[in-house]
Amino acid sequence: MIIDSHCHLTYEPMFSSLKETITRANNDNVKYILTISTEDKGYKNILHLVNKHNSIYGTYGIHPHEAKKHQQIKSKNIVEKLKLSKKIIGIGETGLDFYYNHSEKNDQITLFKEHIEASHETNLPLIVHTRSAEEETLKILKEAVEKKRLKILIHCFTGTKNFAFKLLDLGAYISASGVVTFKKSKDLAETFKEIPIKRLLVETDSPYLAPEPLRGKSNEPSYITHTVKFLAKLKNISYKELSNQTTQNFFNLFGKLN
């Protein structure tokens, strides 16, 4: 069994062909799919999906790109949204993206900390997006962990090896997307080769970042098999072992799924 720990089923083209998308994923042994919230207005669609489909679970959170539009969101608002379904099992994606800076840095930081507070209150995992913000992300997470235990998942990791191991020191899990399969991602592949398998998750981030040999196509959960094959070869273990361990890691972080 494989779990796609991060995708966006409410985005097109998947949303319009959801039944077929799920069927293809299930046929490739992708049993569970975690669809991720990025803004408040789309949350109703996530609730609809998780309540309608047994294999789909969801999160609530605001992407750093959307921080400028959501400065009214506080930790109490996040906690209230989480209570709307038992199948909402994580907080995010949240974090810092200083590469594009679609929102001011201070707005991103403020909202990130509200998500952390909600995670502390609920003990639900925090799903973190971080790009061109390693120092700031690490500082905020370290302060949060020192205050109280925090369940952390770094999604679509593309950072440095040094950053990865400092995150592991904080107890974080690290997720690999199709980016690790790209020909230009040799340094990233070397980092994932050294990340302990018991702290590794896999994801598609679909409809983005389709793995080789499908790069350039619209991504979907079934394509995660290519990333799993790549990682298994990288770590010199079987496809089944990589699948089973990343699934167990998901359960260790998010809890067993019904």
PAFIFI-686312 format. One line per field, with one value per residue: residue in one letter; x, y, z of N, C-alpha, C, O, CB in turn. Coordinates in steps of 0.2 Angstrom, whole numbers, plus 2048, in hexadecimal, padded with zeros to 3 digits. Atoms other than C-alpha are relative to their C-alpha. Glycine has a CB too. Layout:
BEGIN
residuo: A|...
nX: X|...
nY: Y|...
nZ: Z|...
caX: X|...
caY: Y|...
caZ: Z|...
cX: X|...
cY: Y|...
cZ: Z|...
oX: X|...
oY: Y|...
oZ: Z|...
cbX: X|...
cbY: Y|...
cbZ: Z|...
// end
This chain:
BEGIN
residuo: M|I|I|D|S|H|C|H|L|T|Y|E|P|M|F|S|S|L|K|E|T|I|T|R|A|N|N|D|N|V|K|Y|I|L|T|I|S|T|E|D|K|G|Y|K|N|I|L|H|L|V|N|K|H|N|S|I|Y|G|T|Y|G|I|H|P|H|E|A|K|K|H|Q|Q|I|K|S|K|N|I|V|E|K|L|K|L|S|K|K|I|I|G|I|G|E|T|G|L|D|F|Y|Y|N|H|S|E|K|N|D|Q|I|T|L|F|K|E|H|I|E|A|S|H|E|T|N|L|P|L|I|V|H|T|R|S|A|E|E|E|T|L|K|I|L|K|E|A|V|E|K|K|R|L|K|I|L|I|H|C|F|T|G|T|K|N|F|A|F|K|L|L|D|L|G|A|Y|I|S|A|S|G|V|V|T|F|K|K|S|K|D|L|A|E|T|F|K|E|I|P|I|K|R|L|L|V|E|T|D|S|P|Y|L|A|P|E|P|L|R|G|K|S|N|E|P|S|Y|I|T|H|T|V|K|F|L|A|K|L|K|N|I|S|Y|K|E|L|S|N|Q|T|T|Q|N|F|F|N|L|F|G|K|L|N
nX: 804|7FD|804|7FD|801|801|802|805|806|805|7FD|801|806|802|807|805|800|7FD|801|7FB|7F9|800|800|7F9|7FC|801|7FD|7F9|7FF|801|806|802|7FE|801|801|7FE|803|7FC|804|806|806|801|801|806|800|7FC|805|804|7FD|7FF|806|803|7FC|7FD|7F9|7FD|800|7FF|7FD|802|7FB|7FF|7FA|7FD|802|806|800|802|808|803|7FD|805|800|7FD|800|806|804|7FD|803|807|801|7FE|805|805|800|7FB|7FC|7FC|7FB|7FA|801|7FC|7F8|7FE|7F9|7FD|7FD|7FD|7FE|805|803|807|802|7FA|7FD|803|807|7FE|7FD|805|805|7FD|800|807|801|7FC|804|806|7FD|7FF|807|803|7FC|800|7F9|7FF|7FD|7FC|7FD|7FA|7FC|7FB|802|7FD|7FE|806|804|7FD|801|807|802|7FC|804|806|7FF|7FE|806|804|7FF|803|7FF|7FE|7FF|7FE|803|7FC|7FA|7FB|7FA|7F9|7FF|7FF|807|804|7FE|803|807|801|7FE|806|805|805|800|7FE|803|7FD|805|7FD|7FA|7FA|7FE|7FD|7F9|7FC|801|7FB|7FF|806|800|7FB|802|805|7FC|7FE|806|802|806|805|802|801|807|800|806|7FF|801|804|7FE|7F9|7FA|801|7FA|7FD|800|806|7FF|803|807|803|7FE|805|7FD|7FE|7F9|7FC|7FC|7F9|7FB|7FF|7FB|7FA|7FD|7FE|7FA|7FB|7FF|7FE|805|805|806|805|7FE|800|807|802|7FE|803|807|800|7FE|806|804|7FC|800|807|804|803|806|805
nY: 7FA|7F9|7FA|7FA|7FC|7F9|7FE|7FB|803|7FB|7FC|803|804|806|7FF|801|808|803|807|803|7FF|804|807|802|800|806|805|800|801|7FA|802|7FA|7FA|7FA|7FA|7FB|7FA|7FA|7FA|802|801|807|805|804|805|806|803|804|806|805|803|804|805|804|800|7F9|7FC|7F9|7FC|7F9|7FB|7FB|800|7FA|7FC|7FD|7FD|7F9|800|803|7FD|801|807|801|807|802|802|806|806|800|804|807|804|801|807|804|801|7FB|803|7FC|7F8|7FE|7FF|7F9|7FF|7FA|800|7FA|801|7FC|7FA|7FE|7FC|7FD|805|7FF|803|807|802|7FF|806|806|801|802|807|804|800|805|807|801|801|806|806|803|7FE|7FA|801|7FA|7FE|7FC|7FF|7FA|7FD|805|7FD|7FD|806|804|7FC|800|807|802|7FD|803|807|7FF|7FE|806|805|7FF|805|7FC|803|7FC|803|7FF|7FE|7FE|7FB|803|806|7FD|7FE|806|803|7FC|801|807|7FF|7FD|806|7FF|805|7FC|804|7FF|7FF|801|7FC|804|804|7FC|801|7FB|800|805|7FF|802|808|802|7FF|805|806|800|7FF|807|802|7FF|7F9|7FF|801|7FF|7FC|7FE|7F8|7FF|802|7FD|804|807|803|803|7FE|7FD|7F9|7FC|802|7FF|806|803|805|807|7FF|801|806|7FF|7FD|806|804|7FD|800|806|802|7FC|802|807|804|802|7FC|802|7FD|7F9|7FF|802|7FC|7F9|801|801|7FA|7FC|802|7FE|7F8|7FE|805|805|7FE|805
nZ: 800|800|7FF|802|7FA|801|806|800|804|802|806|806|803|7FC|7FD|805|802|7FA|7FF|804|7FD|7FA|803|802|7FA|7FC|805|7FF|7F9|7FC|7FD|7FD|803|7FC|805|7FC|800|801|7FF|7FC|804|803|7FB|800|805|7FD|7FC|804|802|7FB|7FE|806|803|7FA|801|800|7FA|802|7FB|800|7FF|805|803|800|806|7FF|7FA|800|800|7FB|7FA|7FB|7FD|7F9|7FE|7FE|806|803|7FB|801|806|7FF|7FD|804|803|7FD|805|801|7FC|7FF|800|806|7FF|7FD|800|802|807|801|807|804|7FC|802|7FA|7FC|7FB|7FA|800|800|7FA|7FB|802|7FE|7F9|7FE|802|7FB|7FA|801|800|7F9|7FC|802|801|807|803|804|806|801|807|7FF|806|800|7F9|7FC|7FA|7FC|7FE|7FB|7FA|7FE|7FE|7FA|7FB|7FE|7FD|7F9|7FC|800|806|806|805|806|806|805|806|806|7FE|805|7FD|800|7FC|7F9|7FE|7FF|7FA|7FA|7FF|7FC|7F9|7FC|800|806|806|806|806|806|806|806|802|7FF|806|806|802|7FD|7F9|7FE|7F9|7FC|7FF|7FB|7FA|7FE|7FF|7F9|7FB|7FE|804|7FB|800|807|803|807|802|807|800|806|807|801|7FF|802|800|806|807|802|7FE|805|800|7FA|7FC|7FC|7FB|803|802|7FB|800|803|7FB|7FC|804|800|7F9|7FE|804|7FC|7F9|800|7FD|805|801|7FB|7F9|800|7FF|7FA|7FB|800|7FE|7F9|7FD|801|7FB|7FA|800|800|7FD|804|804|800
caX: 800|805|7FF|800|803|800|7F6|7E9|7D9|7CF|7DA|7D7|7D8|7D6|7C6|7BC|7C1|7C3|7BB|7C7|7D6|7D2|7CF|7E0|7E8|7E0|7E5|7F7|7F5|7F3|7E7|7E6|7E7|7EA|7E3|7EA|7E2|7EA|7DD|7CD|7C1|7C5|7C3|7B1|7B6|7C3|7B5|7AA|7B7|7BC|7AA|7A6|7B5|7BC|7CE|7D0|7D5|7D8|7E0|7DC|7E9|7EF|7FD|80A|806|7F5|7FA|7F7|7E4|7E2|7EA|7D9|7DC|7E1|7E5|7D4|7CC|7D8|7D2|7C0|7C2|7CB|7BC|7B1|7B6|7BF|7C7|7D0|7E1|7EE|7F1|7F8|800|807|819|824|828|834|838|828|823|811|80E|819|825|81E|80C|813|81C|80D|801|80D|80E|7FB|7FB|809|7FE|7EF|7FB|800|7EE|7E8|7F7|7F4|803|809|80C|81A|81E|82F|838|847|843|84E|855|844|83B|847|847|834|832|841|838|828|82F|838|827|81E|81F|81A|816|81E|81D|828|81F|828|839|846|852|864|86A|86F|85D|856|860|85C|84A|84C|854|844|83A|833|82E|834|82A|830|827|82A|838|844|843|848|858|85E|85A|86A|86E|85C|85D|86D|865|856|862|868|857|853|845|83B|839|834|823|81E|812|80E|809|7FE|7F9|80B|81C|818|827|833|82E|81E|826|81C|80B|7FE|802|7F6|7F7|7F9|80A|811|817|825|82C|82A|834|841|844|844|852|85B|85A|85E|84E|83F|830|825|830|831|81E|81B|826|820|80E|813|81B|80B|802|80F|80D|7FA|7F3|7EA|7DD|7CC
caY: 800|812|822|832|83E|84E|853|85F|855|865|86C|869|85D|851|859|857|844|83F|82E|829|831|827|817|818|81C|80D|802|806|802|814|810|821|833|843|852|862|873|883|890|892|894|883|87A|875|86B|861|85E|858|84C|844|841|839|82E|821|822|835|83F|852|860|872|880|88F|88F|89C|8A3|8A7|8AF|8C1|8BC|8B3|8BE|8BC|8A9|8A6|895|894|895|887|87C|880|87A|86A|865|865|853|845|842|852|84C|859|86C|874|876|885|88C|898|89B|8A9|8A3|8AB|8B7|8B7|8BD|8C8|8BE|8C5|8C0|8AE|8AD|8B3|8A6|898|89B|89A|889|883|889|87F|870|872|873|864|859|857|857|867|866|872|87A|882|88A|896|898|88B|896|89E|88D|884|892|893|880|87E|88B|882|871|878|87F|86F|85F|861|855|85B|856|85F|85D|85C|85E|867|86F|86B|85C|867|86D|85C|855|864|861|84E|854|85D|84C|851|845|84A|846|843|849|846|853|846|83C|84B|84A|85A|855|84B|854|852|83F|83E|846|83A|82C|831|835|826|81C|81D|830|82F|832|833|83F|845|858|855|85C|863|85B|84B|83F|839|831|83B|84C|85A|851|855|84B|840|834|824|82C|82A|819|820|82A|81A|810|81D|81E|80C|80A|819|811|7FF|7F8|7F0|7F9|7F0|7F5|807|807|7FE|809|81A|814|80F|820|829|81F|823|836|837|828|819|81C|814
caZ: 800|7FC|803|7FA|808|7FF|7F0|7EA|7E4|7E4|7D6|7C4|7BA|7C8|7D0|7C0|7BE|7D0|7CF|7C1|7CA|7DA|7D0|7C8|7D9|7E1|7D2|7D6|7E8|7EE|7FB|804|7FE|808|7FF|806|80A|803|806|810|802|7FB|80B|808|7F9|803|810|802|7FC|80C|811|800|7FD|80A|803|804|814|815|81E|822|820|816|80A|80C|7FB|802|812|80D|80A|81A|828|831|834|846|84E|855|844|83E|84D|849|837|83C|846|837|832|83B|82A|82B|832|830|830|820|815|81E|81F|816|803|801|7EF|7E7|7F6|7F0|802|80D|818|828|823|81F|82F|83A|831|833|845|847|83E|84A|859|852|850|862|868|85E|85C|84A|83E|836|824|81F|80E|80E|800|800|813|81B|829|82E|82D|838|845|846|847|854|85F|85E|862|871|877|874|86A|858|84B|83B|829|81C|80C|7FB|802|7F6|802|807|810|81F|820|81F|82D|839|835|83A|84A|84E|84B|83A|82C|81B|80B|7FA|7EA|7D8|7D8|7DF|7CF|7C4|7BB|7C2|7D4|7D7|7E7|7EE|7EA|7F4|802|802|800|812|81A|825|81D|82E|82B|819|811|7FF|7F5|7E4|7E8|7D9|7CD|7CE|7CC|7C3|7C5|7B7|7AB|7AB|7AF|7A6|7A8|7B4|7C3|7CD|7DC|7D1|7CB|7DC|7D8|7CD|7DC|7E7|7DA|7D9|7EC|7EE|7E1|7EA|7FB|7F4|7FB|7F3|7EC|7F9|808|803|801|811|81B|815|818|82A|82C|826|833|841|83D|839|842|83B|82D|82D
cX: 804|7FB|803|7FE|7FF|7FE|7FA|7FA|7FB|802|7FE|807|7FD|7F9|7FA|800|802|7FF|805|807|801|801|807|805|7FF|802|807|802|801|7FA|7FD|803|7FF|800|801|7FD|806|7FD|7F9|7FA|7FF|7FF|7FA|800|804|7FB|7FC|803|802|7FA|7FD|804|804|808|803|7FF|802|804|7FD|807|800|807|804|7FF|7FA|800|7FD|7F8|7FD|803|7FB|800|805|800|7F9|7FB|802|7FD|7F9|7FF|802|7FB|7FA|7FF|805|805|805|806|806|7FF|805|7FD|801|808|802|803|803|803|7FC|7FE|7FA|7FD|806|802|7FD|7F9|801|801|7FA|7FB|803|800|7F9|7FF|804|7FC|7FA|803|801|7FA|7FD|804|800|806|7FF|803|803|802|805|804|804|7FF|803|801|7FA|7FC|802|7FF|7F9|7FE|804|7FD|7FA|801|803|7FA|7FC|801|7FC|801|801|801|803|7FE|805|807|805|806|806|800|801|7F9|7FC|802|7FF|7F9|7FF|802|7FA|7FA|7FC|801|801|7FD|803|7FB|804|807|806|802|803|807|805|800|805|802|7FA|800|805|7FE|7FA|803|802|7FB|7FE|7F9|7FA|7FD|7FD|7F9|801|7FA|801|800|7FC|7FA|807|805|7FF|808|803|7FD|7FA|801|7FD|7F8|7FD|800|7F9|802|802|808|805|804|807|805|802|806|807|804|802|807|806|802|802|7FC|7FB|7FA|7FB|802|800|7F8|7FD|802|7FE|7F9|800|802|7FB|7FC|803|7FF|7F8|7FB|7FD|7FA|7FB|7FF
cY: 806|805|806|805|807|801|805|7FE|805|804|7FC|7FD|7FB|801|7FE|7F8|7FC|7F9|7FC|801|7FB|7F9|7FE|800|7F9|7FA|7FF|800|806|800|807|806|806|806|806|807|805|807|7FF|7FF|7F9|7FA|7FC|7FB|7FA|7FD|7FB|7F9|7FB|7FD|7FB|7FA|7FD|801|807|803|807|803|807|805|805|800|806|805|804|804|807|800|7FD|802|7FF|7F9|800|7F8|7FD|7FF|7FA|7FA|7FF|7FC|7F9|7FC|7FE|7F9|7FC|7FD|805|7FF|803|807|802|7FF|807|800|806|7FF|807|800|805|806|802|804|803|7FB|801|7FD|7F8|7FE|800|7FA|7F9|7FF|7FE|7F9|7FC|800|7FB|7F9|7FE|7FE|7F9|7FA|7FD|802|806|7FF|806|801|805|801|807|804|7FB|802|802|7FA|7FC|804|800|7F9|7FE|803|7FD|7F9|801|802|7FA|7FB|801|7FB|804|7FC|805|7FD|802|803|801|803|7FC|7FA|802|801|7FA|7FD|804|7FF|7F9|801|803|7FB|800|7FA|804|7FC|802|800|7FD|803|7FC|7FC|804|7FF|805|800|7FB|801|7FE|7F8|7FE|801|7FB|7F9|7FF|801|7F9|7FE|801|807|802|7FF|802|804|802|808|801|805|802|7FA|7F9|7FD|7FE|7F9|804|808|805|7FF|803|7FA|7FE|7FB|7F9|801|7FF|7FA|801|803|7FA|7FC|803|800|7F9|7FE|804|7FD|7F8|7FC|7FE|805|7FF|803|807|802|7FF|805|807|800|800|807|805|7FE|802|808|802|7FC|7FB|803|7FB|7FD
cZ: 800|802|7FD|805|7FF|7F8|800|7FC|7FE|7FA|7FA|7FD|804|803|7FB|7FE|806|801|7FC|803|806|7FE|7FE|806|803|7FC|801|807|804|804|803|7FD|804|7FC|805|7FF|7FF|802|803|7FB|7FC|804|7FF|7FB|803|805|7FC|7FE|805|803|7FB|7FF|806|800|801|807|7FE|806|800|801|7FA|7FE|801|7FB|802|806|800|800|806|807|806|803|806|801|802|7FA|7FD|804|7FE|7F9|800|803|7FB|7FD|804|7FB|7FE|805|801|7FF|7FB|7FA|802|7FF|7FD|7F9|7FF|7F9|7FC|804|7FE|806|804|805|807|801|800|807|806|7FF|802|807|803|7FE|805|807|800|800|807|804|7FE|7FF|7F9|7FC|7FC|7FA|7FD|7F9|802|7FA|801|807|805|807|805|802|806|807|803|803|807|806|802|803|807|805|802|7FA|7FA|7FB|7F9|7FA|7FB|7F9|7FA|801|7FA|803|801|805|807|803|802|807|807|801|803|807|804|800|7FA|7FC|7FA|7FA|7F9|7FB|7FA|7FE|801|7FA|7FA|7FF|803|808|803|808|805|801|805|807|802|801|808|805|802|7FE|805|800|7FA|7FE|7F8|7FE|7F9|800|7F9|800|7FE|800|7FF|7FF|7F9|800|7FD|801|7FA|800|806|805|804|805|7FD|7FE|806|800|7FD|805|805|7FD|800|807|802|7FD|804|806|7FF|804|7FB|800|806|807|800|801|807|806|800|802|808|803|800|806|807|801|801|804|7FB|7FC|800|7F9
oX: 80A|7F5|808|7F8|7FE|803|7F8|7F9|7F7|7FF|7FE|80C|7F8|7F5|7F5|7FB|807|803|808|80B|806|804|80A|809|804|805|80A|807|803|7F5|7F6|809|7F9|805|7FE|7FB|80B|801|7F6|7F6|7F9|7FE|7FA|7FD|803|7FB|7FA|800|801|7FA|7F9|802|808|80B|809|7FA|805|805|7F9|80A|7FD|80C|800|7FF|7F9|7FA|7FA|7F5|7F7|804|7FD|7FD|80B|7FC|7F8|7F7|7FE|7FB|7F7|7FA|7FF|7FA|7F6|7FA|80B|80A|809|805|80B|7F9|80B|7F7|7FD|80B|7FF|806|7FF|807|7FE|7FD|7F9|7F8|80B|7FF|7FB|7F7|7FD|7FF|7F9|7F9|7FF|7FF|7F8|7FB|801|7FC|7F9|7FF|800|7FA|7FA|801|802|809|7FA|809|800|805|804|806|801|7FF|800|7FF|7F9|7F9|7FF|7FE|7F9|7FB|802|7FC|7F8|7FD|801|7FB|7FA|802|7F6|807|7FD|804|7FF|801|808|808|806|809|808|7FB|7FE|7F8|7F9|7FD|7FE|7F7|7FA|7FF|7FA|7F5|7F7|806|7FF|7FE|805|7F6|809|80B|80B|808|805|80B|80B|804|803|802|7FB|7FE|804|7FF|7FB|800|802|7FC|7FC|7F4|7F4|7F8|7FD|7F6|806|7F5|806|803|7FC|7F8|808|804|802|80C|7FE|7FC|7F9|7FC|7FE|7F5|800|7FE|7F4|808|807|80B|80B|80A|80B|80B|807|80A|80C|80A|807|80B|80B|808|803|7FE|7FA|7F9|7F8|7FE|7FE|7F7|7FA|7FE|7FC|7F6|7FC|7FF|7FA|7FA|7FF|7FE|7F6|7F5|7FD|7F6|7FD|7FB
oY: 807|805|808|807|80B|800|806|800|804|809|7F6|800|7F8|7FC|7FB|7F6|7F8|7F5|7F7|7FC|7F8|7F5|7F9|7FC|7F6|7F5|7FA|801|806|802|808|806|807|808|807|809|805|80C|7F9|7FB|7F7|7F5|7F6|7F6|7F4|7F6|7F6|7F4|7F5|7F7|7F7|7F5|801|801|808|803|808|801|808|803|804|801|80C|80B|80A|806|809|805|7FD|7FE|800|7F8|801|7F4|7F8|7FA|7F6|7F5|7F9|7F8|7F5|7F6|7FB|7F7|7FF|7FB|805|7FF|801|80A|801|7FD|80C|7FC|80B|7FA|80B|805|809|80C|808|807|800|7F7|7FB|7FA|7F5|7F8|7FB|7F7|7F5|7F9|7FB|7F6|7F7|7FB|7F8|7F5|7F8|7FA|7F6|7F4|7F7|807|808|7FC|80B|7FC|80A|7FC|80C|80A|7FA|800|800|7FA|7FB|801|7FF|7F8|7FA|800|7FC|7F8|7FD|800|7F9|7FD|803|7F9|808|7F7|80A|7F8|808|809|7FD|806|7F7|7F9|7FF|800|7FA|7FB|802|7FF|7F8|7FD|802|7FC|7FD|7F6|80A|7F6|807|7FD|7FB|801|7FD|7FA|801|7FE|804|804|7F8|7FC|7FC|7F6|7F9|7FD|7F8|7F5|7F9|7FF|7F5|802|801|808|808|7FA|805|804|800|80B|806|806|803|7F5|7F4|801|7FD|7F5|805|80B|803|803|804|7F5|801|7F8|7F7|7FC|7FF|7F9|7FD|801|7FA|7F9|800|7FF|7F9|7FB|802|7FE|7F5|7F7|801|809|804|806|80A|807|803|807|80A|805|803|809|809|803|805|80A|806|7FE|7FD|807|7F5|7F9
oZ: 803|801|7FE|807|803|7F4|806|7F6|7FA|7F8|7FA|7FF|802|803|7FE|7FB|806|803|7FE|803|807|801|800|806|805|7FF|800|809|80A|801|803|7FB|807|7F9|80A|7F9|801|803|802|7FD|7FB|802|801|7FC|801|805|7FE|7FE|804|805|7FD|7FD|80A|805|801|80B|7F8|80B|7FB|806|7F5|802|801|7FC|7FF|808|805|802|807|80C|80C|809|806|7FE|801|7FB|7FA|801|7FE|7F9|7FD|801|7FE|7FA|805|7FC|7F9|80B|804|7FD|7FB|7F9|7FF|7FD|7FD|7F7|7FD|7F7|7F8|801|7FD|805|803|808|80A|806|803|809|80A|804|804|809|808|802|808|80A|805|803|809|808|803|7FF|7F8|7FE|7F9|7FA|7FC|7F6|805|7F7|802|808|80B|80C|80A|807|80A|80C|809|808|80B|80B|808|808|80B|80B|807|7F5|7FB|7FA|7F7|7FA|7F9|7F7|7FA|7FF|7F6|7FF|7FD|809|80C|809|807|80B|80C|807|808|80B|80A|802|7FA|7FB|7FA|7F9|7F8|7FB|7FA|7FA|7FE|7FA|7F5|804|805|80B|808|80B|80A|806|808|80B|808|804|80A|80B|7FE|7FD|803|804|7F9|800|7F6|801|7F6|7FB|7F6|806|7F8|803|803|7FD|7F5|806|7F7|801|7F4|7FD|80B|803|804|804|800|7FE|804|803|7FE|805|807|801|802|808|806|800|805|808|805|807|7F5|804|809|80B|805|805|80A|80A|805|805|80B|808|804|80A|80C|807|805|805|7F5|7FF|800|7F8
cbX: 7FB|803|7FF|7FC|806|807|7FE|803|7FD|7FF|808|7FC|802|804|800|801|805|7FC|7F9|800|800|7FA|7FB|802|7FF|7F8|7FE|803|806|801|801|801|7FD|805|7F9|808|7FC|803|7FF|7FE|800|807|801|7FA|804|806|7FC|7FE|807|804|7FB|7FF|805|7FE|802|7FC|805|7FA|808|7FB|807|7FE|800|808|800|7FB|807|802|7FE|802|802|7F9|802|7FE|805|7FC|801|807|801|7FC|805|806|7FE|800|800|7FD|7FC|7FD|801|805|802|807|803|7FE|803|806|7FA|806|800|7FB|806|7FC|7FC|7FD|807|7FF|7FC|805|805|7FC|7FD|808|803|7FB|803|807|7FE|7FD|806|804|7FC|7FD|7FF|7F9|801|804|7FA|805|7FA|804|7FC|7FE|7F9|806|805|7FC|7FF|807|802|7FB|802|807|7FF|7FC|805|805|7FC|7F8|7FE|802|7F9|807|7FA|808|7F9|7FC|803|7FC|7FE|804|807|805|7FD|802|808|802|7FC|805|806|7FD|7FC|802|7FA|807|7F8|805|7FE|7FB|800|7FF|7FA|7FE|801|7FD|7F9|806|802|7FA|801|807|7FC|7FB|806|805|7FA|7FF|800|802|805|804|7FB|801|800|7FA|807|7FC|7FB|801|802|7FD|801|808|802|7FA|807|803|7FF|7F8|805|7FA|7FA|7FC|801|7FC|7FC|7FF|7FC|7FA|7FE|7FF|7FA|7FA|7FF|7FD|7FB|807|7FD|7FD|7FC|7FF|808|802|7FC|802|808|801|7FD|805|806|7FD|7FE|807|803|7FE|7FA|7FE|802|7FA
cbY: 800|801|801|802|7FF|804|7F9|807|7FA|804|801|804|7FE|7FF|807|804|7FF|803|7FE|803|807|801|7FF|806|806|7FF|801|807|7FB|807|7FB|800|801|800|800|801|802|800|805|806|805|7FF|803|805|803|803|805|804|802|804|806|804|803|7F9|7FD|805|7FD|803|801|802|7FC|807|7FE|7FF|7FC|7FA|800|803|7FC|7F8|807|802|7FB|804|7FF|805|806|800|802|806|804|800|804|805|7FF|7F9|7FD|807|7F8|7FE|803|7FD|7FF|801|7FA|802|7FE|801|7F9|7FC|805|7FA|7FB|806|802|807|802|7FE|804|806|801|800|806|805|7FF|804|807|801|7FF|806|805|801|7FB|803|7FA|805|7FD|800|804|7FE|800|805|802|7FD|806|805|7FC|7FF|808|802|7FB|802|807|7FF|7FC|806|805|802|7F8|807|7FB|804|7FC|801|802|805|7FC|804|801|806|7FC|806|804|7FB|7FE|807|800|7FB|805|806|801|806|7FC|801|803|7FA|807|801|806|7FC|7FD|808|800|807|7FE|800|808|803|7FD|803|807|800|7FF|805|804|800|7F9|7FD|804|7FD|805|7FA|807|7FE|804|7F9|803|806|801|7FF|7FA|7FF|7FB|7FE|802|800|7F9|802|803|7FD|7FE|7FE|806|800|7FB|805|805|7FC|7FF|808|803|7FB|802|807|801|7FF|803|7F9|7FF|7F9|7FE|803|7FC|7F9|800|803|7FA|7FB|803|7FF|7F9|7FF|803|801|804|7F9|803|803
cbZ: 806|7F9|808|7F9|804|801|7FC|7FE|804|806|801|7FB|7FA|806|802|7FA|7FA|806|7FD|7F9|803|804|7FB|7FB|804|801|7F9|7FD|801|7FB|806|808|7F9|806|7FD|7FF|806|7F9|7FA|804|7FA|7FC|807|7FD|7FA|804|804|7FA|7FD|806|802|7FA|7FB|800|7F9|7FB|805|7FE|7FF|805|800|803|7F8|801|7FA|800|803|7FA|7FA|7FF|7FF|7FE|7FA|806|806|805|7FB|800|807|800|7FA|804|806|7FA|7F9|803|7FA|801|7FE|7FA|807|801|7F9|807|7FC|804|7FB|805|7FD|7FF|800|7FE|805|804|801|803|7FA|7FB|803|7FF|7F9|7FD|804|7FC|7F9|801|801|7F9|7FC|803|7FE|7F9|806|7FC|7FB|805|7FB|805|7FC|806|7F9|7FB|801|7FE|7FF|7FC|7FA|7FE|7FE|7FB|7FB|7FF|7FE|7F9|7FC|800|7FC|801|803|7FD|7FF|801|7FD|801|7FE|7FB|805|7FB|807|803|7FE|800|7FB|7FA|800|7FE|7F9|7FC|801|7FC|806|7FC|800|7FF|800|7FE|800|7FA|805|806|7FE|801|7F8|7FE|802|7FC|801|7FC|7F9|7FE|800|7FA|7FC|801|7FD|808|7FE|806|803|7FB|803|7FB|804|7FC|800|7FE|7FB|804|807|7F9|805|800|7FB|804|801|7FA|7FF|7FE|806|7FB|804|7FA|7FD|807|7FB|7FA|804|802|7F9|7FE|805|7FE|7F9|801|804|801|806|802|7FA|800|801|7FA|7FB|802|800|7F8|7FD|802|7FC|7FA|801|7FF|7FA|7F9|804|803|7F9|803
// end
